[in-house]
Amino acid sequence: MPLTFPSHLAAVLPLKLWRPRWFDGVALAAGAVSPDVAYLAAGTRFEVGGNHTAAGLFWWCLPVALGYAWLARRCAAVVAPWLPGRATTGWVADARTSVPRWWITGGSALLGAVTHLGWDHLTHTDGWLRALGVDWYARTGLHWWTVADLSSTLLGAAVAVDLARRLARRHGMVNGRPAPGGPAVFGGAAVATALGGVALLPALPAAGQPAATGVRLLHVLALALLVGGLAARRARRPRRGRSDRK
C-alpha cells in the first residue's frame, strides 16, 4: 500500500491549491488518511473490516476524518511552533483559525477518503491495466503492486511536500512566528515519548504487518510532537512565587 502520510496527501492538496475556498484543506488531508486509521486495531478484538470499501466511506472514513480534523485544529497551536520551516509552521497554524462551513468540511473529508480508495485500487490491482490490453505480469514477471506501491509512495511524498510549500507561499503563511523558548524541553519530551512508543510497537498485536506498524508509528510520532509541545508550553508559564500566594 502507498504510505499513508504524506504520500496520500498528494491526491488532495492540488484541490486546495486550485480552489482554496471550495475545500477544507485539513479535512481533505484527514480524509485521505482515514481508511488506514483502522490498522491501529489490527490483530485485536476491535479490528475493523470493510473500511476500504464504498460503504466504509460513510460509516468509518467520514466520522474518523471529521474527528481527526477537529483534533488537528485543536492541537495546531501547540505543535506548529516546533515544526521545521516557517512555511510549514504557518500552514499548520492557519488550520486552527480557518474553519470552513460544515458542508465544505464534510464534503472535503469524504472526497479525501475517496481519493485514498481510488489510489489503493490503482496500485493494488492490475485489472484496469488488463482492461487497457496490458498484461503487466506477463511482460515483466513482476506483480503490479510490487512496483506501483513503492513508486507511488516516493512520488506522492515528494509531490505532497512540494504542494504544502506552495500552499504556504500562496496564502502568505511564510511569516509564521518563530518557535518560542524551551527547545530543550520540547526536544526531551518529544524524543522520550517517541522512543517509548517505538519500543512498544513490536509487542503490539499484528506487529509483523507493515501496514499496522507503519500507521502506529505515524501516531507515535504525532503524539511525541504533541507531548513535546505541551511540555514546552507548561515550562514557559511563569511560576508563582511565595509573594504571589500572599
BASETI-680591 format. One line per 4 residues: number of its first residue (from 0); for each residue x, y, z of N, C-alpha, C, O, CB. Coordinates in steps of 0.2 Angstrom, whole numbers, plus 5000, padded with zeros to 4 digits. Atoms other than C-alpha are relative to their C-alpha. Glycine has a CB too. Example, Ala and Ser with C-alpha at 12.3 -4.5 7.8 and 13.67 -1.06 7.14 Angstrom:
BEGIN
0 = 5004,4994,5000,5062,4978,5039,5004,5006,5000,5009,5005,5003,4995,5000,5006 | 4996,4994,4999,5068,4995,5036,4996,5005,5003,4999,5011,5004,5002,5002,4993
END
This chain:
BEGIN
0 = 5004,4994,5000,5000,5000,5000,5004,5006,5000,5010,5006,5003,4995,5000,5006 | 4996,4994,5000,5006,5018,4997,5000,5002,5007,4996,5001,5011,4997,5005,4995 | 5000,4998,4993,5012,5026,5013,4995,5005,5001,4993,5010,4998,5007,5004,5000 | 5006,4996,4998,4998,5034,5022,5001,5007,5000,4997,5011,4998,4997,4997,5007
4 = 4998,4993,5000,5007,5050,5026,5007,5001,4999,5011,4997,5002,4998,5003,5007 | 5004,4994,5004,5012,5061,5017,4998,4998,4993,4995,5002,4990,5004,5006,5000 | 5001,5002,5007,5010,5051,5001,4993,5001,4998,4992,5004,4992,5002,4993,4998 | 5007,5000,5002,4991,5050,5001,4998,5008,4999,4993,5009,4996,4996,4996,5004
8 = 5002,4993,5000,4990,5069,5003,5001,5003,4993,4998,5008,4991,5004,5004,5005 | 4999,4997,5007,4997,5072,4985,4994,5000,4996,4994,5004,4991,5006,4995,4997 | 5006,5001,5004,4980,5067,4979,4995,5006,5001,4990,5007,4997,4997,4994,5000 | 5005,4995,4998,4971,5081,4988,5002,5007,5001,4998,5012,5000,4997,4998,5007
12 = 4997,4993,4999,4982,5096,4991,4999,5004,4993,4998,5010,4994,5007,4999,5002 | 5002,4996,5006,4980,5101,4972,4993,5003,5000,4993,5008,4997,5001,4996,4994 | 5007,4997,4999,4962,5104,4976,5000,5006,5004,4997,5011,5002,4995,4995,5003 | 4999,4994,4995,4966,5116,4990,5003,5005,4996,5002,5011,4997,5003,4998,5006
16 = 4996,4996,5004,4979,5124,4979,4996,5004,4994,4996,5009,4993,5006,4997,4997 | 5004,4997,5006,4966,5126,4964,4995,5004,5002,4994,5010,4999,4998,4994,4997 | 5006,4996,4998,4951,5132,4973,5000,5000,5008,4996,4996,5011,4993,4997,4998 | 5000,5000,4992,4955,5136,4992,4994,5001,5003,4993,4999,5009,5005,5005,5002
20 = 5006,4999,4996,4938,5142,4996,4995,4995,4999,4990,4994,5003,4997,5007,4997 | 5005,5005,5001,4929,5127,4989,5002,4994,5005,4997,4989,5006,5001,4997,4993 | 4998,5006,4996,4939,5114,5000,5003,5002,5007,5006,5008,5008,5005,4996,4996 | 4997,5000,4994,4944,5112,5018,5006,4996,5000,5006,4990,5000,4995,4998,5006
24 = 4994,5003,5001,4962,5108,5017,5002,4995,5006,5004,4989,5005,5006,5005,5000 | 4999,5004,4994,4963,5100,5035,4996,4994,4999,4998,4988,5000,4998,5003,5006 | 5004,5006,5001,4948,5089,5031,5002,4996,4994,5001,4989,4994,4992,5002,4999 | 4997,5004,5006,4955,5084,5014,5005,4995,5002,5005,4989,5001,5002,5005,4995
28 = 4994,5004,4998,4971,5078,5022,4997,4995,5005,5000,4989,5005,5005,5005,5004 | 5003,5005,4995,4961,5069,5037,4997,4995,4996,4997,4989,4998,4996,5003,5005 | 5004,5005,5004,4950,5060,5024,5005,4996,4996,5003,4990,4995,4995,5004,4995 | 4995,5004,5004,4965,5055,5014,5003,4995,5003,5006,4990,5001,5005,5005,4996
32 = 4997,5005,4996,4972,5045,5028,4996,4996,5004,4998,4991,5007,5005,5004,5005 | 5005,5003,4995,4956,5040,5037,4999,4992,4999,4999,4989,5004,4994,5003,4999 | 5001,5008,5001,4954,5022,5029,5006,4996,5004,5004,4991,5006,5000,4998,4993 | 4995,5004,4997,4971,5017,5036,5000,5000,5007,5004,4997,5011,5007,5002,4997
36 = 5001,4999,4992,4967,5023,5054,4998,4993,5003,5000,4992,5009,4996,5005,5002 | 5002,5006,4997,4959,5006,5056,5005,4995,5002,5004,4991,5006,4995,4997,4995 | 4994,5005,4999,4976,4997,5056,5002,5001,5007,5006,4997,5009,5005,5002,4995 | 4998,4999,4993,4978,5004,5074,4998,4994,5004,5001,4992,5008,4998,5006,5003
40 = 5003,5005,4996,4967,4990,5080,5001,4993,4997,4998,4988,4999,4993,5001,5001 | 4999,5007,5003,4974,4976,5069,5002,4995,5005,5007,4996,5009,5005,5001,4994 | 4998,5006,4996,4976,4959,5077,4996,5000,5007,4998,4996,5011,5007,5001,5001 | 5004,5000,4993,4964,4964,5092,4993,4998,4999,4991,4998,4993,5001,5007,5003
44 = 5007,5002,5001,4946,4960,5095,4996,5006,4998,4990,5006,4996,4997,4998,5007 | 5004,4994,5002,4942,4978,5090,5002,5001,4992,5001,5007,4990,5002,5006,5004 | 4998,4999,5007,4949,4975,5072,4995,5002,4996,4989,4999,4996,5004,4994,4998 | 5006,4998,5004,4939,4984,5059,5001,4997,4993,5007,4997,4990,5001,5008,5000
48 = 5000,5002,5007,4935,4977,5042,4995,5004,4996,4990,5007,4998,4998,4992,5000 | 5004,4997,5005,4927,4984,5027,5001,5008,5000,4997,5012,4997,4993,4999,5002 | 4999,4993,5000,4935,5001,5030,5002,5003,4993,5002,5009,4992,5005,5002,5005 | 4998,4998,5007,4942,5001,5012,4995,4999,4995,4997,4996,4989,5007,4997,4999
52 = 5006,5002,5005,4925,4999,5004,4996,5007,4999,4997,5012,5002,4996,4994,5002 | 5004,4994,5001,4912,5011,4997,4995,5001,5006,4995,5007,5008,4995,4999,4994 | 5004,4999,4994,4901,5008,5012,5004,5003,5006,5002,5007,5010,4996,4994,5002 | 4995,4998,4995,4916,5011,5023,5001,5007,5000,5003,5010,5005,5006,4996,5000
56 = 4999,4992,5001,4917,5029,5016,4996,5003,5005,4998,5009,5008,4999,5002,4993 | 5005,4997,4996,4902,5033,5027,5000,4998,5007,4999,5003,5011,4993,4999,4997 | 5000,5002,4993,4902,5023,5042,5007,5000,5004,5007,5000,5010,4997,4993,5001 | 4993,5000,4997,4921,5023,5045,5004,5007,4998,5006,5011,5003,5004,4994,4998
60 = 4995,4995,5002,4931,5036,5035,4997,5007,5001,5001,5011,5004,5001,4999,4992 | 5003,4993,4999,4919,5051,5036,5000,5002,5008,5003,5007,5009,4993,5000,4998 | 5000,4998,4992,4917,5051,5056,5008,5000,5002,5009,5004,5006,4996,4995,5004 | 4993,4999,4998,4936,5047,5058,5003,5006,4997,5007,5009,5001,5003,4993,4997
64 = 4997,4994,5003,4941,5061,5046,4998,5006,5004,5002,5010,5005,4998,5000,4993 | 5002,4994,4996,4930,5073,5055,5003,5001,5007,5005,5006,5009,4992,5000,5000 | 4997,5000,4993,4937,5068,5072,5007,5002,4999,5009,5006,5004,4999,4993,5003 | 4993,4999,5000,4955,5069,5066,5001,5008,4998,5005,5011,5000,5003,4996,4995
68 = 4999,4993,5002,4952,5086,5058,4998,5005,5006,5002,5010,5006,4994,5002,4994 | 5002,4996,4994,4944,5093,5074,5006,5000,5005,5008,5005,5007,4994,4997,5004 | 4994,5001,4995,4959,5086,5084,5006,5004,4997,5010,5007,5001,5002,4992,5000 | 4994,4996,5003,4972,5094,5071,4999,5007,5002,5004,5010,5003,5000,4998,4993
72 = 5001,4993,4998,4964,5111,5074,5001,5001,5007,5003,5007,5008,4993,5002,4997 | 4999,4999,4993,4964,5109,5092,5007,5000,5002,5009,5004,5007,4996,4995,5004 | 4993,5001,4998,4982,5104,5093,5005,5004,4996,5011,5005,4997,5002,4993,4999 | 4996,4997,5005,4989,5115,5079,5004,5005,5004,5010,5006,5002,4996,5004,4995
76 = 4996,4994,4997,4994,5130,5090,5005,4997,5005,5010,5001,5006,4995,5004,5004 | 4995,5003,4995,5003,5118,5102,5006,4997,4996,5012,4998,4998,4997,4994,5004 | 4995,5003,5003,5013,5109,5089,5004,5004,4994,5010,5004,4993,4997,4994,4996 | 4998,4996,5005,5015,5122,5075,5007,5003,5001,5011,5003,4996,4995,5004,4998
80 = 4994,4997,4999,5029,5132,5083,5006,4996,4999,5012,4999,4999,4999,5004,5006 | 4994,5005,5000,5040,5117,5083,5002,4997,4994,5007,4993,4994,5000,4996,5006 | 4999,5004,5006,5039,5111,5066,5005,5004,4996,5006,5010,4996,4993,5000,4995 | 4994,4997,5004,5054,5114,5054,4997,5004,4994,4993,5002,4991,5005,4995,4997
84 = 5002,4995,5006,5052,5129,5042,4994,5004,5002,4989,5002,5004,4999,4996,4994 | 5006,4995,4999,5041,5144,5044,4994,4999,4996,4989,5000,4998,5003,5007,5000 | 5006,5001,5005,5031,5140,5029,4995,4994,5003,4989,4995,5003,5003,4998,4993 | 5004,5006,4997,5026,5123,5037,4996,5002,5006,4990,5001,5007,5004,4994,5001
88 = 5003,4998,4993,5023,5131,5054,4994,5005,4998,4989,5004,5001,5005,5004,5004 | 5005,4995,5002,5012,5145,5046,4994,4996,4997,4988,4997,4999,5002,5005,4995 | 5005,5004,5003,5002,5132,5036,4996,4996,5005,4990,4996,5005,5003,4995,4995 | 5003,5004,4995,4998,5121,5051,4996,5005,5005,4991,5003,5007,5005,4996,5004
92 = 5003,4995,4995,4994,5136,5062,4994,5003,4997,4989,5004,5001,5005,5005,5002 | 5006,4997,5004,4982,5143,5049,4994,4995,5001,4988,4997,5000,5002,5001,4993 | 5005,5005,4999,4972,5127,5051,4996,5001,5006,4990,4999,5006,5003,4993,5000 | 5003,4999,4994,4967,5132,5068,4995,5006,4999,4989,5006,5002,5004,5001,5006
96 = 5005,4994,5000,4959,5149,5063,4996,5000,4994,4991,5003,4993,5005,5006,4999 | 5004,5000,5006,4952,5144,5046,4996,4994,5000,4998,4988,4998,5005,5000,4993 | 5005,5005,5000,4937,5134,5048,4994,5001,4996,4990,5005,4997,4997,4999,5008 | 5006,4999,5005,4925,5132,5033,4993,4998,5003,4993,4995,5008,5002,4997,4994
100 = 5006,5002,4998,4907,5129,5034,4999,4992,5000,5003,4989,4997,4994,5003,4995 | 5000,5008,4999,4901,5111,5039,5000,4996,4994,5003,4991,4993,4995,4999,5005 | 5001,5004,5006,4896,5105,5022,5007,5000,4996,5008,4995,4992,4994,5003,4996 | 4994,5000,5003,4913,5110,5015,5005,4996,5003,5008,4992,5000,5003,5007,4999
104 = 4996,5005,4996,4922,5101,5029,4998,4993,4999,5002,4989,4998,5000,5002,5007 | 5002,5007,5001,4911,5086,5027,5001,4997,4993,5004,4991,4992,4993,4999,5002 | 4999,5002,5007,4912,5085,5008,5008,4999,4999,5010,4994,4995,4998,5005,4995 | 4993,5000,5001,4931,5088,5009,5003,4993,5003,5007,4990,5000,5004,5006,5003
108 = 4998,5006,4996,4933,5074,5022,4998,4993,4996,5002,4989,4995,4997,4999,5007 | 5002,5005,5004,4923,5062,5011,5004,4999,4993,5006,4994,4991,4993,5000,4998 | 4996,5000,5006,4932,5067,4995,5007,4997,5001,5010,4994,4997,5000,5007,4997 | 4993,5002,4999,4949,5064,5003,5000,4992,5001,5005,4989,4999,5002,5003,5007
112 = 5000,5008,4999,4944,5046,5008,4999,4997,4993,5002,4991,4992,4994,4998,5005 | 5001,5003,5007,4938,5043,4990,5006,5000,4996,5008,4995,4993,4995,5004,4996 | 4993,5000,5004,4955,5048,4983,5004,4994,5003,5008,4991,4999,5003,5007,5001 | 4996,5005,4997,4963,5036,4995,4998,4993,4998,5002,4989,4995,4999,4999,5008
116 = 5003,5006,5002,4952,5021,4990,5002,4999,4992,5004,4994,4990,4993,4999,5001 | 4998,5000,5008,4955,5026,4971,5007,4998,4999,5009,4994,4995,4998,5006,4997 | 4992,5001,5000,4974,5027,4974,5002,4992,5001,5005,4989,4998,5003,5005,5004 | 4999,5007,4998,4974,5010,4983,4998,4995,4994,5001,4990,4993,4997,4998,5006
120 = 5002,5004,5005,4964,5002,4969,5005,5000,4994,5006,4995,4991,4993,5002,4997 | 4995,5000,5006,4976,5008,4955,5006,4997,5001,5009,4994,4997,5001,5007,4998 | 4993,5003,4999,4991,5002,4964,5000,4992,5003,5004,4989,5002,5003,5004,5006 | 5001,5006,4997,4984,4986,4972,4998,4995,4995,5000,4989,4995,4995,4999,5005
124 = 5002,5005,5005,4976,4978,4957,5002,5002,4993,5003,5008,4991,4992,5000,5000 | 4998,4998,5007,4981,4977,4938,4994,4998,4995,4995,4998,4989,5006,4995,4998 | 5006,5001,5004,4963,4974,4932,4999,5005,4995,4997,5004,4989,4994,4999,5004 | 5001,4994,5004,4962,4991,4925,5006,5000,4994,5004,5002,4989,5000,5007,5004
128 = 4994,5001,5006,4979,4988,4915,4997,4995,4995,4998,4996,4989,5006,4998,5004 | 5003,5005,5005,4971,4972,4908,4995,5003,4996,4994,5001,4990,4998,4994,5004 | 5006,4997,5004,4956,4982,4903,5003,5004,4994,4999,5005,4989,4995,5004,5004 | 4997,4996,5005,4968,4993,4893,5004,4995,4995,5008,4998,4991,5004,5005,5003
132 = 4996,5005,5004,4976,4977,4885,5007,4999,5002,5011,4997,4998,5000,5003,4993 | 4993,5001,4997,4992,4977,4896,5000,4994,5005,4997,4995,5010,5002,5007,5003 | 4999,5005,4995,4996,4961,4905,5007,5001,5003,5012,4999,5000,5000,4992,4996 | 4994,4997,4996,5009,4968,4917,5005,4994,5002,5011,4994,5001,4998,5004,5006
136 = 4996,5006,4997,5014,4951,4925,5004,4996,4994,5009,4994,4995,4996,4996,5004 | 4997,5003,5006,5017,4943,4908,5005,5003,4997,5010,5000,4994,4994,4998,4995 | 4994,4996,5004,5028,4957,4901,5006,5001,5005,5011,5001,5002,4997,5006,4998 | 4995,4998,4995,5038,4960,4917,5002,4994,5005,5008,4994,5007,4999,5006,5004
140 = 4999,5006,4995,5037,4944,4928,4999,5003,5007,5001,4999,5012,5007,4998,4999 | 5001,4997,4994,5033,4956,4942,4993,5001,5002,4989,5003,4997,5004,5006,5001 | 5006,4998,4999,5017,4959,4951,4999,5007,5000,5004,5011,5002,4998,4997,5007 | 5001,4993,5001,5010,4976,4948,5001,5004,5006,5004,5009,5007,4993,5002,4997
144 = 5000,4996,4994,5008,4981,4966,5007,5001,5003,5009,5005,5006,4996,4996,5005 | 4993,5000,4997,5027,4977,4970,5003,5006,4997,5008,5009,5000,5004,4994,4998 | 4997,4995,5003,5031,4991,4958,4996,5007,5001,4999,5012,5003,5001,4999,4992 | 5005,4994,4999,5016,5003,4960,5000,5003,5007,5000,5009,5008,4993,4998,4998
148 = 5000,4998,4993,5016,5004,4979,5006,5004,5001,5006,5010,5004,5000,4994,5005 | 4994,4997,4998,5034,5009,4981,5001,5007,4996,5003,5012,4998,5006,4996,4999 | 4999,4994,5004,5035,5021,4966,4995,5006,5001,4997,5011,5002,4999,4998,4992 | 5005,4995,4999,5019,5030,4970,5001,5003,5007,4999,5008,5008,4993,4997,5000
152 = 4998,4998,4994,5024,5031,4988,5005,5006,5000,5005,5011,5003,5002,4995,5005 | 4995,4995,5000,5040,5040,4984,4998,5007,4996,4999,5012,4998,5006,4997,4996 | 5002,4994,5004,5032,5051,4970,4995,5004,5004,4995,5010,5004,4997,4998,4994 | 5005,4997,4996,5017,5055,4981,5003,5004,5006,5001,5010,5007,4995,4995,5003
156 = 4997,4997,4994,5028,5060,4996,5003,5007,4997,5003,5012,5000,5005,4996,5004 | 4997,4994,5003,5038,5072,4985,4995,5005,4998,4996,5011,4999,5005,4998,4994 | 5005,4995,5003,5023,5080,4977,4996,5003,5006,4995,5009,5006,4995,4996,4996 | 5004,4997,4994,5014,5082,4994,5004,5005,5004,5002,5010,5006,4999,4994,5005
160 = 4996,4995,4997,5029,5091,5002,5000,5006,4996,5000,5012,4998,5007,4997,5001 | 4999,4995,5004,5031,5102,4987,4993,5004,5000,4993,5011,5000,5001,4998,4993 | 5006,4997,5000,5012,5106,4987,4999,5004,5006,4996,5009,5006,4994,4996,4998 | 5001,4997,4994,5012,5110,5005,5004,5007,5000,5001,5012,5003,5002,4996,5006
164 = 4996,4994,5000,5026,5123,5002,4996,5005,4996,4996,5011,4997,5007,4999,4998 | 5004,4995,5004,5016,5131,4988,4994,5003,5003,4993,5009,5002,4998,4996,4993 | 5005,4998,4997,5001,5132,4998,5002,5006,5005,4998,5011,5006,4996,4995,5004 | 4998,4995,4995,5010,5141,5012,5002,5007,4997,5001,5012,4999,5006,4997,5004
168 = 4998,4993,5004,5018,5154,4999,4994,5003,4998,4994,5009,4998,5005,4998,4995 | 5006,4997,5003,5001,5157,4991,4996,5004,5005,4994,5009,5003,4996,4995,4996 | 5004,4997,4996,4992,5161,5006,5004,5005,5005,5001,5006,5011,4996,4995,5004 | 4996,4995,4996,5006,5172,5014,5001,4997,5007,5001,5001,5012,4996,5006,5001
172 = 4998,5003,4993,5010,5160,5028,5007,4999,5002,5009,4995,5006,4996,4993,5000 | 4993,5002,4999,5028,5160,5026,5003,5004,5006,5009,5003,5008,5004,5002,4994 | 4997,4996,4995,5030,5173,5040,4997,4998,5007,4995,5002,5011,4998,5007,4999 | 5002,5002,4994,5025,5162,5054,5004,5002,5006,5010,5004,5005,5000,4992,5000
176 = 4996,4998,4994,5031,5166,5072,5005,4995,5001,5004,4989,5000,4995,5000,5006 | 4995,5004,4998,5047,5159,5077,4999,4996,5006,4995,4998,5010,5007,5004,5001 | 5002,5004,4994,5047,5145,5089,5002,5003,5007,5007,5006,5007,5004,4993,4999 | 4999,4997,4994,5046,5151,5107,5006,4996,5004,5009,4991,5001,4994,5000,5005
180 = 4995,5003,4996,5059,5147,5120,4999,4993,5003,4993,4991,5003,5002,5004,5006 | 5001,5007,4997,5062,5130,5128,5001,4994,4995,4997,4989,4996,4993,5000,5003 | 4999,5006,5004,5068,5119,5114,5002,4994,5003,5001,4988,5001,5005,5002,4994 | 4997,5006,4996,5077,5108,5126,4994,4996,5003,4994,4990,5003,5005,5002,5005
184 = 5005,5003,4997,5061,5104,5135,4995,4997,4995,4994,4991,4995,4995,5005,5004 | 5004,5003,5005,5051,5101,5119,5004,4994,4997,5001,4988,4996,4999,5005,4994 | 4996,5006,5002,5065,5090,5112,5000,4994,5004,5000,4988,5002,5007,5002,4998 | 5000,5005,4995,5067,5080,5128,4994,4996,5000,4994,4990,5000,5002,5003,5006
188 = 5006,5004,4999,5049,5076,5130,4998,4997,4993,4995,4991,4994,4994,5006,5001 | 5002,5003,5007,5046,5073,5111,5004,4993,4999,5001,4988,4997,5001,5004,4994 | 4996,5006,5001,5061,5061,5110,4998,4994,5005,4998,4988,5003,5007,5002,5001 | 5001,5005,4995,5057,5052,5126,4993,4996,4998,4993,4990,4999,4999,5003,5007
192 = 5006,5003,5002,5039,5049,5120,5001,4996,4994,4998,4990,4994,4995,5006,4999 | 4999,5004,5006,5044,5043,5103,5004,4994,5001,5002,4989,4999,5004,5005,4995 | 4996,5006,4998,5057,5031,5110,4996,4995,5004,4996,4989,5002,5006,5002,5004 | 5005,5004,4996,5044,5024,5122,4995,4997,4996,4994,4991,4996,4997,5004,5006
196 = 5005,5003,5005,5031,5022,5108,5003,4995,4996,5000,4990,4994,4997,5005,4997 | 4996,5005,5005,5044,5014,5096,5001,4993,5003,5001,4988,5000,5006,5003,4997 | 4998,5006,4997,5050,5002,5109,4993,4995,5002,4994,4989,5002,5003,5002,5007 | 5006,5003,4999,5032,4997,5112,4997,4996,4994,4993,4991,4995,4994,5004,5003
200 = 5003,5002,5006,5027,4994,5094,5001,4992,4999,4996,4989,4997,5003,5003,4994 | 4999,5007,5002,5035,4976,5092,4996,4996,5005,4994,4990,5003,5007,4998,5001 | 5004,5004,4996,5024,4970,5107,4993,5000,4999,4989,4997,5002,5002,5002,5007 | 5007,5000,5001,5008,4975,5100,4997,4995,4995,5001,4992,4991,4998,5007,4997
204 = 5003,5005,5005,4996,4963,5090,5001,5002,4993,5001,5008,4991,4993,4999,5002 | 4999,4999,5007,4999,4961,5072,5007,5005,4998,5007,5008,4993,4994,5003,4997 | 4995,4996,5001,5016,4969,5074,5004,4999,4993,5008,5003,4991,5005,5000,5006 | 4996,5002,5006,5023,4959,5059,4997,5003,4994,4999,5002,4988,5000,4993,5000
208 = 5003,4997,5006,5011,4968,5047,5002,5007,4999,5001,5011,5003,4992,5000,5001 | 4997,4993,5001,5019,4983,5039,4995,5005,5000,4996,5011,5003,5003,5000,4993 | 5005,4995,5000,5003,4992,5037,4998,5002,5007,4998,5008,5009,4993,4998,4996 | 5002,4998,4993,4998,4991,5056,5006,5003,5003,5005,5008,5006,4999,4993,5003
212 = 4994,4997,4996,5016,4995,5062,5001,5007,4997,5003,5012,5001,5006,4996,4999 | 4998,4994,5004,5018,5009,5049,4995,5006,5003,4997,5011,5005,4999,5000,4993 | 5005,4995,4998,5001,5018,5054,5001,5001,5008,5000,5007,5010,4993,4997,4999 | 4999,4999,4993,5005,5015,5073,5006,5005,5001,5006,5009,5006,5001,4994,5004
216 = 4994,4996,5000,5022,5023,5070,4998,5007,4999,5001,5012,5002,5006,4998,4996 | 5002,4994,5002,5014,5038,5062,4997,5004,5006,4998,5010,5008,4996,5001,4994 | 5004,4998,4994,5003,5040,5078,5005,5002,5005,5004,5006,5009,4994,4996,5002 | 4995,4999,4995,5018,5038,5089,5003,5007,4999,5005,5011,5004,5005,4994,5001
220 = 4996,4994,5001,5027,5052,5081,4996,5006,5001,4998,5012,5003,5003,5000,4992 | 5004,4994,4999,5012,5064,5081,4999,5001,5007,4999,5007,5010,4993,4998,4997 | 5001,4999,4993,5009,5060,5099,5007,5003,5003,5006,5007,5008,4999,4993,5004 | 4993,4997,4997,5028,5064,5103,5000,5007,4999,5002,5011,5003,5006,4997,4996
224 = 5000,4993,5002,5026,5081,5094,4995,5004,5005,4997,5009,5008,4998,5001,4993 | 5005,4997,4995,5010,5085,5105,5003,5000,5007,5002,5005,5010,4994,4996,4999 | 4998,5001,4993,5018,5079,5121,5006,5005,5001,5006,5009,5006,5003,4993,5002 | 4994,4995,5000,5034,5090,5117,4997,5007,5000,4999,5011,5004,5004,4999,4994
228 = 5003,4993,5000,5023,5105,5113,4997,5002,5007,4997,5007,5009,4995,5001,4995 | 5003,4999,4994,5013,5103,5129,5005,5001,5005,5004,5006,5010,4995,4995,5002 | 4994,4999,4995,5029,5101,5139,5003,5007,5000,5004,5010,5005,5005,4994,5000 | 4996,4994,5001,5037,5116,5132,4995,5006,5002,4997,5011,5005,5002,5001,4993
232 = 5005,4995,4998,5021,5127,5134,4999,5000,5008,4999,5006,5011,4993,4998,4997 | 5000,5001,4992,5020,5121,5153,5006,5003,5003,5006,5007,5008,4999,4993,5002 | 4994,4998,4998,5038,5125,5155,5001,5008,5000,5004,5011,5004,5006,4997,4997 | 5000,4993,5001,5036,5143,5149,4995,5004,5004,4996,5010,5004,4999,5002,4992
236 = 5005,4996,4995,5022,5148,5161,5004,5002,5006,5008,4999,5009,4994,4995,5002 | 4997,4997,4995,5028,5159,5174,4998,4997,5007,4992,4996,5008,4999,5008,5001 | 5002,5004,4994,5029,5150,5191,4999,5006,5006,5002,5011,5006,5007,4996,5002 | 5003,4996,4994,5020,5158,5206,5005,4999,5006,5006,4994,5008,4993,4999,5002
240 = 4996,5000,4994,5032,5163,5220,4996,5001,5006,4990,5001,5006,5005,5005,4999 | 5004,5000,4994,5028,5164,5238,4997,5007,5000,4992,5007,5004,5005,5000,5006 | 5003,4993,4999,5025,5183,5236,4993,5000,4996,4989,5004,4998,5004,5005,4997 | 5006,5001,5003,5011,5178,5224,4994,4997,5004,4988,4998,5002,5001,4997,4993
244 = 5005,5004,4997,5002,5167,5236,4997,5004,5006,4993,5002,5009,5003,4994,5003 | 5002,4996,4995,5000,5181,5249,4994,5003,4999,4991,5007,5003,5006,5005,5003
END
